[in-house]
Amino acid sequence: MGSAACARNRDYEGFLSSLLLSSEFRRSVFALRAFSVELAQVQDFVSQKTIGMMRMQFWRQLIEDIYNDNPAHQPIAIELWKAVRKYKLTKRWFLRIIDEREKNLNEKAYRNIQELESYAENAQSSFIYLMLEILGVKDIHSDHAASHIGKAQGIVTCLRATPYHSVRRKVYLPLDICLLHGVSQEDFIRGSREKNVRDAVFDVASQAHVHLEHARSFSKNVPLKACPAFLQTVVLDDYLDRIRQVDFDVFHPSLQKRNMMLPFYLYIRSWRKLY
């Protein structure tokens, strides 16, 4: 499967935002998205941790081979190799994403919001740093914004995946916030929509909102050419707005539906060069 097809099938929102990039960058960003999707799916599709770690080692070796100018004969590897050569992408960001995804194979709940933020910084912000390199942006304000957007994305992803994980008797939401509101993992597994569960969800969602506000505090100093790397904020805003409308009921059926207006929102934000 090609990089664009992989992104379209498994990361539709990321695929949409990538379509709005200038054609010279699009192919490389699709390769990045395909790489990210493949890593994310290891946890979902591999039942044994040992096999998951073997998959992570496969991707780690694939990156090493790319940087040794000896890419594997595999579609994503070839496209990543071209991107690495063309834009001098930093190897450390790729390895940080792999290392963090591998750590996450332990399938334990985050002990606190800081642990979730650390995961998000390594797995999500690193991806945005690579996008900035593709766009030719070397700027400290952009890096700060990318860090906060990545953290917001990690938190929102954790919230969005809660119904999916709960059905599989897994809960990843930060334990400290759950304990604060007297919420047990069993409450999430049962799909509880009680007020204390919604209060815990509110606290987690609020932290994502805080990171988006922090990211936007740098907007006056962020160069315009960095903005395409931050289009994911449209998706995050959309989810946070929709969960607020259902009073932070993370199990509300409306949250599982795709927002048909999202392509329009992405286009407008892209056209206005805002994030």
WOCORLIN-V448689 format. One record per pair of residues at least 24 apart in sequence whose ideal C-beta (glycine too) atoms are under 10 Angstrom apart, sorted by sequence separation. I is the first residue (numbers start at 0). J is the second residue. D is the distance in Angstrom with one decimal. If there is no record, write none. Layout:
i->[I I]
j->[J J]
d->[D D]
//
This chain:
i->[2 5 6 9 34 37 66 97 98 99 124 125 164 165 166 172 176 211 234 237 1 2 3 4 5 6 7 8 10 65 95 96 97 120 123 124 127 162 165 176 177 210 211 233 2 3 6 7 9 10 95 96 99 120 123 124 126 161 165 173 176 177 2 3 5 6 9 34 63 66 94 95 96 98 119 120 122 123 124 172 175 176 208 234 237 1 2 5 6 8 9 34 62 65 66 96 97 119 121 123 124 162 172 207 208 211 233 236 237 1 2 3 4 5 6 10 92 95 96 119 120 123 124 161 173 176 207 233 2 3 5 6 9 63 95 96 116 119 120 122 123 172 173 176 233 234 2 5 9 62 63 94 95 116 119 122 123 172 207 208 233 234 1 2 5 61 62 92 93 96 118 119 121 123 207 208 233 236 0 92 93 95 96 116 117 119 120 123 173 233 2 59 62 91 92 116 119 122 204 205 230 231 233 5 58 59 62 92 115 116 118 119 204 207 208 230 233 58 61 89 92 93 117 118 119 230 232 233 0 91 92 116 119 37 58 59 92 112 115 116 118 119 204 205 230 236 36 58 59 89 92 115 118 161 203 204 229 230 57 88 89 92 233 33 34 56 88 115 201 227 232 233 33 34 55 58 59 88 112 115 158 161 200 201 205 226 227 232 32 54 55 58 86 89 204 226 230 231 30 31 34 88 109 203 229 230 30 33 34 55 56 87 88 109 158 197 201 202 204 226 227 229 29 30 33 54 55 83 86 157 158 200 201 203 226 228 30 31 54 55 82 86 200 225 226 227 30 31 34 55 85 86 109 155 197 199 200 201 224 226 29 30 51 52 55 83 86 108 154 155 158 197 198 200 223 225 30 51 54 79 82 154 157 197 199 200 222 223 27 30 31 82 154 155 156 196 197 221 26 27 30 51 52 154 155 194 196 197 29 30 48 51 118 151 154 155 192 194 196 197 221 27 28 50 51 99 153 154 192 196 197 218 26 27 38 49 51 151 152 154 155 192 193 218 26 27 41 48 108 115 150 151 154 155 192 218 31 39 47 48 115 116 150 151 153 154 191 192 217 24 27 35 38 42 48 106 115 151 152 190 191 192 215 26 27 34 38 41 42 45 114 150 151 152 190 191 192 215 40 41 112 113 114 147 150 151 190 214 24 27 31 35 38 39 42 106 108 109 112 114 115 149 150 151 189 23 24 31 34 38 41 42 107 108 109 111 112 113 147 148 151 187 34 37 38 41 42 106 107 108 109 110 111 112 147 148 150 151 187 211 39 42 106 107 108 109 110 111 112 146 147 150 31 35 38 106 108 109 110 111 147 148 149 108 109 144 147 148 107 109 111 144 146 147 148 103 146 147 5 108 144 145 147 4 5 143 144 147 143 144 146 2 144 145 1 2 143 144 0 1 143 144 0 2 3 142 159 2 108 140 141 144 145 155 159 1 2 140 143 144 172 139 140 143 108 138 140 141 142 152 155 156 159 2 140 141 145 148 151 152 155 158 139 140 141 144 148 151 154 155 158 138 139 140 144 147 148 149 152 155 156 39 138 141 142 145 148 152 155 159 38 138 141 144 145 148 151 155 158 165 136 137 140 141 144 147 151 154 165 136 138 35 135 136 138 141 148 155 162 35 38 115 119 134 136 137 141 144 151 161 162 135 136 158 160 161 162 35 112 116 134 135 136 159 162 35 112 115 116 119 131 134 136 158 34 115 134 136 162 163 112 113 131 134 161 162 32 35 109 112 116 131 133 134 31 34 112 130 133 159 31 131 132 158 159 130 131 28 31 32 127 130 131 31 129 130 128 130 28 31 127 130 27 28 31 126 127 27 30 127 27 28 126 24 27 28 26 27 25 123 24 20 23 24 23 24 13 17 20 21 20 39 43 43 43 43 148 42 144 28 28 21 24 24 21 20 19 20 17 20 16 19 16 16 17 16 15 16 16 13 16 12 13 15 16 12 15 12 13 12 11 12 12 12 19 18 12 16 11 12 15 16 19 15 18 19 18 12 15 16 19 20 11 12 15 19 15 18 19 16 12 16]
j->[26 29 30 33 58 61 90 121 122 123 148 149 188 189 190 196 200 235 258 261 26 27 28 29 30 31 32 33 35 90 120 121 122 145 148 149 152 187 190 201 202 235 236 258 28 29 32 33 35 36 121 122 125 146 149 150 152 187 191 199 202 203 29 30 32 33 36 61 90 93 121 122 123 125 146 147 149 150 151 199 202 203 235 261 264 29 30 33 34 36 37 62 90 93 94 124 125 147 149 151 152 190 200 235 236 239 261 264 265 30 31 32 33 34 35 39 121 124 125 148 149 152 153 190 202 205 236 262 32 33 35 36 39 93 125 126 146 149 150 152 153 202 203 206 263 264 33 36 40 93 94 125 126 147 150 153 154 203 238 239 264 265 33 34 37 93 94 124 125 128 150 151 153 155 239 240 265 268 33 125 126 128 129 149 150 152 153 156 206 266 36 93 96 125 126 150 153 156 238 239 264 265 267 40 93 94 97 127 150 151 153 154 239 242 243 265 268 94 97 125 128 129 153 154 155 266 268 269 37 128 129 153 156 75 96 97 130 150 153 154 156 157 242 243 268 274 75 97 98 128 131 154 157 200 242 243 268 269 97 128 129 132 273 74 75 97 129 156 242 268 273 274 75 76 97 100 101 130 154 157 200 203 242 243 247 268 269 274 75 97 98 101 129 132 247 269 273 274 74 75 78 132 153 247 273 274 75 78 79 100 101 132 133 154 203 242 246 247 249 271 272 274 75 76 79 100 101 129 132 203 204 246 247 249 272 274 77 78 101 102 129 133 247 272 273 274 78 79 82 103 133 134 157 203 245 247 248 249 272 274 78 79 100 101 104 132 135 157 203 204 207 246 247 249 272 274 80 101 104 129 132 204 207 247 249 250 272 273 78 81 82 133 205 206 207 247 248 272 78 79 82 103 104 206 207 246 248 249 82 83 101 104 171 204 207 208 245 247 249 250 274 81 82 104 105 153 207 208 246 250 251 272 81 82 93 104 106 206 207 209 210 247 248 273 82 83 97 104 164 171 206 207 210 211 248 274 88 96 104 105 172 173 207 208 210 211 248 249 274 82 85 93 96 100 106 164 173 209 210 248 249 250 273 85 86 93 97 100 101 104 173 209 210 211 249 250 251 274 100 101 172 173 174 207 210 211 250 274 85 88 92 96 99 100 103 167 169 170 173 175 176 210 211 212 250 85 86 93 96 100 103 104 169 170 171 173 174 175 209 210 213 249 97 100 101 104 105 169 170 171 172 173 174 175 210 211 213 214 250 274 103 106 170 171 172 173 174 175 176 210 211 214 96 100 103 171 173 174 175 176 212 213 214 174 175 210 213 214 174 176 178 211 213 214 215 171 214 215 74 177 213 214 216 74 75 213 214 217 214 215 217 74 216 217 74 75 216 217 74 75 217 218 75 77 78 217 234 78 184 216 217 220 221 231 235 78 79 217 220 221 249 217 218 221 187 217 219 220 221 231 234 235 238 82 220 221 225 228 231 232 235 238 220 221 222 225 229 232 235 236 239 220 221 222 226 229 230 231 234 237 238 122 221 224 225 228 231 235 238 242 122 222 225 228 229 232 235 239 242 249 221 222 225 226 229 232 236 239 250 222 224 122 222 223 225 228 235 242 249 123 126 203 207 222 224 225 229 232 239 249 250 224 225 247 249 250 251 125 202 206 224 225 226 249 252 126 203 206 207 210 222 225 227 249 126 207 226 228 254 255 205 206 224 227 254 255 126 129 203 206 210 225 227 228 126 129 207 225 228 254 127 227 228 254 255 227 228 126 129 130 225 228 229 130 228 229 228 230 129 132 228 231 129 130 133 228 229 130 133 231 132 133 231 130 133 134 133 134 133 231 133 130 133 134 134 135 126 130 133 134 134 156 160 163 164 167 274 169 274 227 228 224 227 228 227 227 227 228 227 230 227 230 228 229 230 230 230 231 232 230 233 230 231 233 234 231 234 233 234 234 234 235 237 238 262 262 257 261 257 258 261 262 265 262 265 266 266 261 264 265 268 269 261 262 265 269 266 269 270 268 265 269]
d->[7.3 7.9 8.9 8.3 7.6 9.7 5.3 9.7 9.1 9.0 7.3 7.3 9.1 8.1 8.3 9.8 8.9 6.3 8.9 6.2 9.7 8.9 9.7 8.9 9.2 9.0 9.4 9.9 7.3 8.5 8.8 7.0 9.2 9.8 7.9 2.8 8.3 9.0 6.1 9.5 9.4 9.0 7.1 10.0 8.8 4.5 4.1 9.9 9.6 5.1 4.9 5.5 7.8 6.2 3.7 6.7 8.8 6.4 9.5 8.7 4.9 9.2 4.1 8.9 7.5 5.6 4.5 8.8 8.4 8.6 9.9 7.8 8.5 9.7 9.3 9.3 7.8 7.2 9.8 6.9 9.6 5.9 8.9 7.0 6.7 8.0 4.5 4.0 9.9 8.6 8.6 8.7 6.7 8.3 9.8 9.6 9.7 9.8 8.6 8.5 8.2 7.3 7.8 6.7 9.0 7.8 7.1 8.1 9.5 9.3 8.3 8.6 8.5 9.0 8.8 8.3 9.3 9.0 5.0 9.6 5.9 4.6 8.2 9.5 8.6 9.9 9.9 9.8 7.1 8.0 9.8 6.6 8.2 9.6 4.6 6.4 9.7 5.5 5.9 9.1 4.8 9.6 6.7 8.6 9.9 8.7 4.0 5.9 6.9 4.7 8.8 8.9 9.6 9.6 4.5 6.5 9.4 6.1 8.7 5.9 5.1 8.0 8.0 8.2 7.4 9.3 6.5 8.9 7.8 10.0 9.2 7.8 9.0 9.7 6.2 10.0 5.1 9.0 8.0 4.3 9.4 9.0 8.5 9.2 8.9 6.5 7.6 7.6 8.9 9.5 9.4 8.7 9.4 8.2 7.5 4.8 2.2 9.2 8.6 9.1 9.8 9.5 8.6 9.9 8.6 6.9 7.1 9.2 8.3 9.4 5.9 6.4 5.8 9.8 9.2 6.0 5.1 9.6 9.4 9.1 5.2 7.3 9.1 9.7 9.3 9.9 7.6 8.6 9.9 9.1 5.0 7.0 7.9 6.8 8.9 5.3 9.9 9.7 6.3 7.3 9.9 8.2 5.9 10.0 6.4 9.8 9.4 5.5 8.3 7.3 9.9 6.2 8.7 8.0 10.0 7.6 9.0 6.2 9.8 9.3 7.3 8.0 9.3 8.0 5.8 8.9 5.7 9.8 8.8 10.0 8.7 8.2 4.9 9.0 5.7 8.5 8.4 9.9 7.8 6.2 6.7 9.3 7.2 8.6 9.4 8.3 6.9 4.8 9.8 9.9 8.3 9.2 8.7 6.4 6.4 7.7 9.6 8.6 8.7 9.4 8.8 5.3 9.8 9.0 8.8 6.9 6.1 7.5 6.1 6.5 8.5 7.3 7.3 9.9 6.0 9.5 8.6 9.1 8.7 8.9 8.7 3.5 9.4 8.9 8.5 9.5 4.2 9.7 5.5 7.3 6.2 9.4 4.5 8.9 4.9 8.4 8.5 8.9 9.1 9.6 8.5 5.0 4.4 9.6 6.8 8.9 3.5 7.4 9.7 9.9 8.3 8.7 7.7 9.1 9.1 8.6 7.6 9.9 9.0 5.4 7.2 4.9 9.0 6.3 7.5 9.7 7.6 9.9 6.2 7.8 7.5 6.0 7.5 4.8 5.0 8.3 8.9 7.6 9.3 9.9 9.1 7.6 9.1 4.3 9.1 9.4 10.0 9.8 7.2 7.6 7.1 6.7 9.5 9.9 9.5 8.6 5.8 9.9 6.6 8.2 5.5 9.4 6.5 5.7 5.1 9.0 8.2 7.8 9.5 9.5 9.6 4.5 9.4 10.0 4.0 9.6 9.5 9.5 7.6 9.7 7.8 7.1 8.3 9.7 9.9 9.7 8.5 9.2 9.2 8.6 10.0 9.9 7.8 3.7 9.8 9.4 9.6 8.3 8.1 9.5 9.5 9.6 9.8 7.6 7.8 9.0 9.9 5.2 10.0 7.9 8.3 4.5 7.2 9.3 5.1 6.8 8.7 9.6 9.7 7.5 8.2 9.4 7.8 7.6 9.1 9.9 9.8 8.4 9.7 9.3 6.9 10.0 6.4 7.2 8.0 9.2 5.5 8.3 8.7 10.0 9.8 5.8 8.9 9.7 6.7 7.6 6.5 6.7 9.6 8.0 7.0 9.2 3.9 9.5 9.1 8.1 7.9 7.1 9.9 8.5 9.4 8.4 9.1 9.9 4.6 4.9 5.0 7.2 9.8 8.5 9.7 6.9 9.1 7.0 6.2 9.8 8.5 9.9 4.7 9.1 9.5 8.5 9.3 9.3 9.8 9.5 8.8 9.1 7.9 4.6 9.3 6.0 9.5 5.6 6.2 5.3 9.8 8.9 8.6 7.1 8.7 8.2 9.3 9.8 8.8 7.4 9.9 6.2 9.7 5.3 7.3 7.1 6.9 6.9 4.3 7.1 8.7 7.1 8.7 9.1 9.3 7.4 10.0 8.0 6.6 4.7 5.5 4.2 6.4 8.6 7.1 8.8 9.6 9.0 9.6 8.0 7.2 7.0 6.7 7.8 8.4 9.1 9.1 5.3 8.7 10.0 4.4 4.8 9.3 9.3 9.8 9.8 8.7 3.9 9.4 8.8 8.0 8.7 8.3 8.0 8.2 7.9 8.7 9.3 7.2 8.0 4.4 8.2 7.8 7.7 9.9 6.6 8.4 9.5 5.5 5.8 8.7 4.5 6.9 8.5 5.3 7.3 8.6 9.3 9.4 9.2 9.7 5.0 6.9 9.6 7.6 9.0 9.4 9.3 9.9 8.1 8.5 4.5 9.1 5.6 8.8 9.1 8.6 8.8 9.7 9.5 8.6 8.5 9.7 5.9 8.0 9.3 6.2 9.8 4.0 5.1 8.2 8.6 8.7 8.7 5.1 7.5 8.6 5.1 6.8 7.5 5.7 7.6 8.8 9.6 8.8 8.0 9.9 8.2 9.7 10.0 9.8 8.9 8.2 9.7 9.3 8.4 6.9 9.2 9.4 6.8 6.5 6.1 5.5 8.9 8.3 5.8 4.3 8.9 7.3 6.0 5.4 6.9 7.1 8.8 8.5 9.6 8.4 9.3 6.5 9.9 9.5 9.6 7.8 6.2 9.3 8.4 9.6 9.8 6.6 7.6 7.7 9.0 6.7 8.8 10.0 8.1 9.4 9.2 6.0 9.9 8.5 9.3 8.6 5.0 5.4 6.8 4.4 9.3 9.9 7.7 9.1 9.5 8.1 7.8 5.6 9.4 9.6 8.4 9.3 5.6 7.1 8.4 9.9 8.7 9.9 6.4 9.6 6.0 8.7 9.9 9.0 7.2 7.8 9.0 10.0 9.9 9.3 6.4 9.6 6.8 8.3 9.3 9.9 5.5 8.0 6.1 9.5 5.8 6.6 9.2 10.0 9.0 8.1 7.3 9.9 9.6 9.4 9.0 8.9 7.8 5.2 9.9 5.7 9.4 9.6 4.0 9.2 6.7 9.1 8.7 8.8 9.6 8.8 10.0 5.6 9.5 9.1 6.2 7.5 9.4 7.4 9.0 9.6 7.8 9.6 6.1 9.4 8.5 5.1 8.9 9.9 9.8 9.7 8.7 5.4 9.0 9.4 6.3 9.9 9.0 9.4 9.3 8.7 8.7 8.2 8.9 9.3 8.6 9.5 9.3 7.6 9.9 7.4 8.7 8.8 9.4 7.6 9.6 7.7 5.3 6.7 9.0 8.9 8.6 7.9 6.5 9.4 9.3 8.5 4.0 8.6 6.2 9.6 9.1 7.3 9.4 7.2 9.1 7.4 7.5 8.6 8.5 8.2 4.7 9.9 9.7 8.8 9.7 9.2 8.6 8.7 9.4 7.4 9.3 6.7 9.5 6.2 5.6 8.5 6.7 9.4 6.8 9.8 5.6 8.9 8.8 9.0 9.6 5.6 4.3 9.1 9.5 8.8 9.2 8.4 7.9]
//
